[in-house]
Amino acid sequence: MKLIKDNALNYYVDQDLFDHIHQIWVNYNIEIPDNSNLLFGKNVTVPRLVTDYLNKNIRRVIKPEKATHLVINYFKVSNFPKYYDASKNVVTDDDNFEPVYSLNGLYPEHIDTVKQILHFQLTGQKIDYVNQDVLNKTLNNGFIIDNDNYTVIKELIDSESSDNHRLAATMIINSDLEKNFDWILYLYHGKYYRLADNDTKKTVESFFKSTKNLGIYSLFGNFDLSFTTMTNEDVKEKMLQMKRAQFALLMSGFLYDSLGTKLLTVNDFQLNLK
């Protein structure tokens, strides 16, 4: 079993490694058991910090020798064989040589993940492979958002990655919606689509309607309604400060766009509650 780099610096896997990778995809949709040591593959797109929100005793490790599971993102190896002439270190169309499969269509992180897979095979270390999307199913049910952990979810929501939006939505959907009500209003204010697009069962919408008798779409786009509905003073303070920061940014843009200046600024012109 080997990974080949030819004279042209192209990567290929031999038949054994090709077959092994394809077997991984058959079995990698597993939930992570308790007392596991999790190593993240080089091609994983979800933040490593999500392990802090798993509902089991799962540890995130850095050293491969300590891992029991490798979390990976799916990648596709070419199904069309080429043939490797080891004596010249070149790949040809001559089928008298060893069949190999190209990795040319993969990003460097995928190739680095292939190297991780090969490492475990060559060292004989037993490892189970886990689809990164299965992490979503293992996320803690009923976790509570607070001042210490809310920034982790906020970073996911504020990013431009759809994978992160999906992960954040799953964390919210599986959380204690009643206790996290104010935080959800704050985190998704003006960005509810990033939750709605990933809440296919409308879990949060149904909760807001049935327990709060509130229309969720108008709520997330309406500061006054959201703010007066909140009861958590810490979250209300953050909500107010967010609007102040947005106002300051708006005024900076107004000065330049309308008055053509970046030298002038507005002082002592603040947003305050009535």
N, C-alpha and C positions, 0 to 999 in steps of 0.2 A: 504494500500500500504506500503510495507516494504522491507528492505534489511536485510537478516538474516545471522548471523555468528554462525555456530554450534560449538560444543565442539572441533572439530578437526580444528577449525579456517578456515573453508571453507566458502566462501560467496555464497549466493543464493538470487534470487529475487522471490517474490511471483507472483501470476498470474497477479494482477493488475499492478505491476511495469513492468513485462515482456511485457504486452500488450501496456503499455504507451511507453516503449522504442521502440518497433516495429512501433508504430504510428509516432514517431519522424522521422524515416528514410523515411517515406512516404512524409513528408512535409518539410524536412530540406534543400532542394535545392532551397533556396530563396536568392534573392539579398538583401543586407542590405539597408534599406531605410535611407533617410536623417534624421538627428537629433536622431541618435540611440546611446545608451550606450552599449558598447561591453564588455562582459566578456569572457575571454578565458577559455575553459574547460581544465581540468588537462591533458588530453591526446592529446592536440593539438601539432602538430609537426612543424608548421610554426612559425617564429619569431613574437613576439608581436609587434615589431616595424613596421610591414607592415601597421598598421593603419595610420602611418604618411603619407602614400602614397595613401590613399583612396581618391576618387574624390568627397566625400560628407562630410558633417559636422558630422563626426562620432567620438565619444570619447571612449577611452579605459579606463575601470574602473577596480578597484580591489575588491571593496566591492560588494557582490552579490545583496544586496538590492537596489543598484543603477542601476543594469543591466536591459536592455530591451531585449537583445539578448545574447545567449550563443553560442559561436563558438565551435564546437566539431568535432572530427574525428570519423569516423565510427568504430564500434566494433560489434562483433557478440556474442550474448548470446545463449547458448545451447538451442536447440529446444526440447530436450528430458527431460520430467519431472521426477523429483524425488519427494519424499513425506516427509514432515516435521512433526516430532513428537515434538510439542512445549513443552510437559511436560518433556521430556528428553533432549531437544535441540539437537536432532540427526536427520539425514536424512536417510530414509529407502526406500525400494521398495514396501512397503505396501500402496496400493492406497486408503486405508481408511483414510489416513491423507491428509493434505493440499498439493496441488501440488506446487513445487518450481523448479527453473531453475538455473543451476550451472553457476558460473562465474570463475570456476577454470582455464579455458583456456585464461583468460585475464591478461594483465599486471597490476601492481598496479595502474598506471595512469588511466587505463580504469575504474577500480573499484572506484577510487576517482571521476571520472566523473559521474559514476552512483550515487554516494553520492550527487554530486551537483544537478543532475536531481531530485533526491528524495527530496532534500531540498526545491526546488522551488515548488514541488507538495504539500509538507506538510505545507508550509507557505502560500500557496495560491497565491504566487506572479506570475503574468502573465509573461511568458517568451517565446520568439520565438527562435527556434534552427536553427543554420546556419551551413551548411557543410563548413569545413575549405577550401575546394577547391573552393567554390564560392567566397572566398575573391579574388581569381585571376581575376574573372570577374568584380570585383568592383574596381580594382586598377586604379589609376589615369591615364587617357589618356592624353598624351602630357606633362608629367612632364619632367623637365630639370635636368640632373645630374650636380653637381658642387662639389667644394672642401668640402662643408659642408656635403653633403649627400652620396657621392660616396662609402664611407666605408660600409654603410649598404648593398648595392648591392654586394660589393666585398666580404663581409663575407658570403653571400649566395652562391656566385659562388665558393669560395675557400673551402667551407665545403665539406664533403663527403656525404651529404644527397641529395638524388635524389629529395625529396620534395623541398628542398631549391633551387636546380638547376631549377626546374620547375617554382617556384615562381619568381626567378630572371629573367628567360627568359620571363615570362609574363610581368613583369615590363618593360623590355627593349622593347619588341615587341609593347607595348601600349604607349611607350614614343615618344618624338619628335626625330625621328631617325636622322634628318638632324643636329639638334643642339647638339645631343649626339654622333655624329659620332666618334670623337677622343676618347671619354671616352669608347665607345664600343670596339674600337681597343685595348685600354689599358687593360680594365677589362677582356677581353676574349683572350688576347694574349697567345697563346699556349694551350688554353682551349676551342677552338671554339666548340668542340663536346658537351660541356655542354649547349651551346645555340642551336646548330643544332638539337640535340636529342629532344628538346622541342619546336622547331619552325616548327611544322608539315606543316604549310602553306608556309614555306620558305619566310616569310615576310622580314626578315633582309637581306637574300641573294638576294632577288629580288630588294630591295632598293639599295644595294651596286652596283648591276649590272646595274640597269636602270639609277641611278643618278650619280654614280661615275665611271661607266664602269670598275669596279674592280672585279676580281675573289676572292670571299670571303675566300675560303679555303687557297689559297696561301697567301693571305693578313695576316691572323691571325697567320700563322706560319713563317712569314718572317719579321724580325725586320726592316731591311733596308727599305723595301717597306712601312711598316706601319709607321715608323718614318718619312720618307720623305713625306708621304701623310698628316700627321697631321699638323694642323695650330695653335692649342691651346698650347701656350708655357708652361702652367702649366702641362698639360698632357704629353707633350714631356719630360719635366724634370722628371716626375714620371717614364716614360717609360725607360729613360736612367738610372735612379737610380736603377730601378728593375734589369736591366742587370748587373749593377755593383755589386749588392748584390748577384746575381746568380753566377757571376764570382768569387767572394770572397768565396762563398760556394764551388764552383767547385775546387778552388785551395786548400782549406782546405782538401777536400777529396783526392786530388791528392797527397798532401804531405804524408798523412797517407797510402794510398793505394800503392803508388809507392815508397815512401822513408821510410815508416815505422816509422814515427815520428809525434807526436802531440806537441812536444816541440818547433819545428821550425815554423816560420811564414814568410809570404812574406810582406815586407814593400815597400811602394813607387812603387808599380807595379799596376797601375790603368788603367781602361778603359776610354778612352777619344775619343770624336768625331774627325774625321780627319778634 
